[in-house]
Amino acid sequence: MSIIAIVPARGGSKRISKKNIKAFLGKPIITYAIENALKSNLFDEVMVSTDDKEIADVAIEFGAKVPFLRSDKNSDDYATTIDVITEVINSYKKIGKVFKYACCIYPCTPLLTKEKLNESFRVLENGNFDCVFPIIKYGFPIQRAVKVNGNLVEMFQPEHLITRSQDLDSSYHDAGQFYFFNVEKLISKQKLLTNNTSFIELSEMEAQDIDNMVDWELAEVKYKMLHSI
């Protein structure tokens, strides 16, 4: 059995300059994803898919492989995670390397741990799932969400205006850290969320979406609290 970790990290971040290699508490943020993959002892190959030589150099310095640069086609704003994964899998296949499982680990995931990677793989393999990824429970019932209509607010589901919170189904969202999947299933179905996808649950402290500098600082605060820094 062969398993690969794929860290997709293109250059040209618009919201945070050089986001994937910006220093997070003293070292490039992408190195946390690389180091967790390596320390998990799960993977036969830990690689970074990038179109950027500077990112490639950092990745190699911290122990990842960059056997090829990402194509221009899959380096623009419209390329999907599936596009990038498929390119990587097919490129390895051309040189005779085939993988049964793969894990796509996003580069800005400093709160990720090797333990969560191992837990996800156990769930994936033992349950014979197509894919497993981490989710986080919403802190407030989404059935009570509101939308803005001019100067007014309206409920998306007004029938739940007075429904007790404990009577509403819990809702979750993608933690945005990684996807662990069966390669053959992904290539054939071209999707990560199938009718045979499972999960592990994280707390709000264990993940942070990083789209701006406020998010970045929150992630640093969480990291310090989790690691007692």
C-alpha positions as CSV (number, residue, x, y, z in Angstrom):
1,M,0.0,0.0,0.0
2,S,1.3,3.4,-1.0
3,I,0.1,6.8,0.4
4,I,1.0,10.3,-0.8
5,A,0.5,13.7,0.9
6,I,-0.2,16.5,-1.5
7,V,0.2,20.1,-0.3
8,P,-1.3,22.5,-2.9
9,A,0.5,25.9,-2.7
10,R,0.4,28.1,-5.7
11,G,2.0,31.5,-5.7
12,G,0.4,34.9,-6.3
13,S,-1.8,35.2,-3.2
14,K,-3.9,38.4,-3.5
15,R,-5.3,38.9,0.0
16,I,-2.1,38.2,2.0
17,S,1.1,38.7,0.1
18,K,3.2,35.5,-0.2
19,K,0.7,33.9,2.2
20,N,2.0,30.3,1.8
21,I,5.5,31.1,2.9
22,K,4.8,34.1,5.2
23,A,6.3,33.6,8.7
24,F,3.9,32.1,11.2
25,L,5.4,32.4,14.7
26,G,8.9,32.3,13.2
27,K,8.8,29.9,10.3
28,P,7.0,29.7,6.9
29,I,3.4,28.7,7.4
30,I,3.5,25.9,4.8
31,T,6.2,24.1,6.9
32,Y,3.6,23.2,9.5
33,A,1.7,21.1,6.9
34,I,4.9,19.5,5.7
35,E,6.2,18.7,9.1
36,N,2.9,17.2,10.3
37,A,2.7,15.0,7.2
38,L,6.3,13.8,7.8
39,K,5.9,13.3,11.5
40,S,2.7,11.3,11.0
41,N,4.7,8.4,9.5
42,L,1.8,7.7,7.2
43,F,3.2,8.8,3.8
44,D,5.5,7.2,1.3
45,E,5.8,10.6,-0.4
46,V,5.2,14.2,0.9
47,M,5.0,16.6,-2.0
48,V,4.1,20.2,-2.7
49,S,2.3,21.1,-5.9
50,T,3.3,24.7,-6.8
51,D,3.9,27.0,-9.7
52,D,6.3,29.1,-7.6
53,K,10.0,28.5,-7.4
54,E,10.3,30.3,-4.0
55,I,7.6,28.1,-2.5
56,A,9.3,25.1,-4.0
57,D,12.6,26.0,-2.5
58,V,11.1,26.4,1.0
59,A,9.2,23.1,0.6
60,I,12.4,21.2,-0.3
61,E,14.3,22.8,2.5
62,F,11.8,21.5,5.0
63,G,11.7,17.9,3.7
64,A,9.0,17.8,1.0
65,K,9.5,16.8,-2.6
66,V,8.7,19.0,-5.6
67,P,9.2,16.6,-8.5
68,F,7.5,19.0,-11.0
69,L,6.0,22.4,-11.1
70,R,2.3,22.8,-11.5
71,S,0.9,23.6,-15.0
72,D,-0.2,27.1,-15.9
73,K,-3.7,25.7,-16.5
74,N,-4.0,24.6,-12.9
75,S,-2.3,27.7,-11.4
76,D,-5.0,30.3,-12.0
77,D,-7.9,31.5,-9.8
78,Y,-10.3,29.0,-11.4
79,A,-8.4,25.7,-10.9
80,T,-10.1,23.5,-8.3
81,T,-8.6,21.2,-5.7
82,I,-9.8,18.3,-7.8
83,D,-7.9,19.7,-10.8
84,V,-4.7,20.0,-8.9
85,I,-5.0,16.5,-7.3
86,T,-5.8,14.9,-10.6
87,E,-2.7,16.6,-12.2
88,V,-0.5,15.3,-9.4
89,I,-1.8,11.7,-9.5
90,N,-1.5,11.6,-13.3
91,S,2.0,13.1,-13.3
92,Y,3.2,10.4,-10.8
93,K,1.5,7.7,-12.8
94,K,3.6,8.7,-15.9
95,I,6.8,8.0,-14.0
96,G,5.5,4.7,-12.6
97,K,4.3,5.7,-9.2
98,V,0.8,4.7,-8.2
99,F,-0.9,5.5,-4.8
100,K,-3.8,3.8,-3.2
101,Y,-4.6,6.6,-0.8
102,A,-3.8,10.3,-0.8
103,C,-4.2,13.3,1.6
104,C,-4.5,16.8,0.3
105,I,-3.3,19.0,3.1
106,Y,-3.8,22.8,2.6
107,P,-0.6,24.9,3.2
108,C,-2.1,27.3,5.7
109,T,-3.0,24.8,8.4
110,P,-0.7,25.5,11.4
111,L,-3.3,24.1,13.8
112,L,-3.3,20.7,12.2
113,T,-1.7,17.8,14.1
114,K,-0.2,14.5,13.1
115,E,-2.6,12.8,15.4
116,K,-5.6,14.1,13.4
117,L,-4.0,12.8,10.2
118,N,-3.6,9.4,11.7
119,E,-7.1,9.4,13.1
120,S,-8.6,10.3,9.7
121,F,-6.7,7.6,8.0
122,R,-7.9,5.0,10.5
123,V,-11.5,6.1,9.8
124,L,-10.9,6.0,6.0
125,E,-9.3,2.6,5.9
126,N,-11.5,0.8,8.6
127,G,-14.7,2.2,7.1
128,N,-13.8,1.7,3.5
129,F,-14.9,5.3,2.8
130,D,-14.2,7.3,-0.4
131,C,-13.0,10.3,1.7
132,V,-12.6,11.6,5.2
133,F,-12.2,15.2,6.2
134,P,-12.4,17.3,9.4
135,I,-15.6,19.2,10.3
136,I,-16.5,21.8,13.0
137,K,-19.9,22.2,14.6
138,Y,-21.6,25.6,14.1
139,G,-21.8,27.5,17.3
140,F,-25.3,28.8,16.5
141,P,-28.2,27.0,14.9
142,I,-28.1,27.7,11.1
143,Q,-31.8,27.2,10.9
144,R,-32.1,30.7,12.6
145,A,-29.8,32.4,10.0
146,V,-31.0,35.7,8.7
147,K,-30.4,37.6,5.4
148,V,-30.5,41.3,4.6
149,N,-33.2,42.6,2.3
150,G,-32.6,46.3,1.9
151,N,-32.9,47.8,5.4
152,L,-34.7,44.7,6.8
153,V,-33.6,41.3,8.0
154,E,-35.4,38.1,7.1
155,M,-35.0,34.6,8.3
156,F,-34.0,31.9,5.8
157,Q,-36.2,29.5,7.6
158,P,-38.9,31.5,9.4
159,E,-40.7,28.3,10.5
160,H,-37.9,27.9,13.1
161,L,-38.4,31.4,14.7
162,I,-39.5,29.9,18.0
163,T,-38.2,26.3,17.7
164,R,-36.1,25.4,20.7
165,S,-32.4,25.1,20.0
166,Q,-32.2,21.6,21.4
167,D,-34.9,20.5,18.9
168,L,-32.9,21.6,15.9
169,D,-30.4,19.4,14.1
170,S,-26.7,20.2,14.7
171,S,-24.9,21.6,11.6
172,Y,-21.3,21.4,10.7
173,H,-18.8,23.0,8.2
174,D,-15.6,21.9,6.6
175,A,-12.6,22.8,8.8
176,G,-10.6,23.5,5.6
177,Q,-7.5,21.6,6.7
178,F,-7.3,18.4,4.6
179,Y,-9.0,15.6,2.7
180,F,-7.9,12.0,3.1
181,F,-9.2,9.9,0.2
182,N,-9.1,6.7,-1.9
183,V,-7.3,7.7,-5.1
184,E,-9.2,5.4,-7.4
185,K,-12.5,6.6,-6.1
186,L,-11.5,10.3,-6.5
187,I,-10.2,9.9,-10.0
188,S,-13.3,8.0,-11.1
189,K,-15.9,10.2,-9.4
190,Q,-14.0,13.5,-9.6
191,K,-15.4,14.7,-6.3
192,L,-14.4,14.6,-2.6
193,L,-17.8,14.8,-1.1
194,T,-19.6,11.6,-2.2
195,N,-22.4,9.5,-0.7
196,N,-19.6,7.5,1.0
197,T,-17.7,10.3,2.7
198,S,-17.1,10.4,6.5
199,F,-15.5,12.8,9.0
200,I,-13.6,13.5,12.1
201,E,-14.8,16.3,14.3
202,L,-12.6,19.2,15.5
203,S,-13.3,21.9,18.1
204,E,-13.2,25.6,17.0
205,M,-9.8,25.8,18.7
206,E,-8.3,23.2,16.4
207,A,-8.8,25.1,13.1
208,Q,-8.8,28.6,11.7
209,D,-9.7,29.7,8.2
210,I,-7.0,32.3,7.2
211,D,-8.2,34.8,4.6
212,N,-7.0,38.1,6.1
213,M,-4.6,39.3,8.8
214,V,-7.2,39.2,11.5
215,D,-7.6,35.5,10.8
216,W,-3.9,35.1,10.8
217,E,-3.5,36.7,14.2
218,L,-6.4,34.6,15.6
219,A,-4.6,31.4,14.3
220,E,-1.4,32.5,16.1
221,V,-3.4,33.0,19.4
222,K,-5.0,29.6,19.1
223,Y,-1.6,28.0,18.3
224,K,-0.1,29.6,21.4
225,M,-3.0,28.4,23.6
226,L,-2.9,24.9,22.2
227,H,0.8,24.6,22.6
228,S,1.1,26.6,25.9
229,I,3.5,29.1,24.4
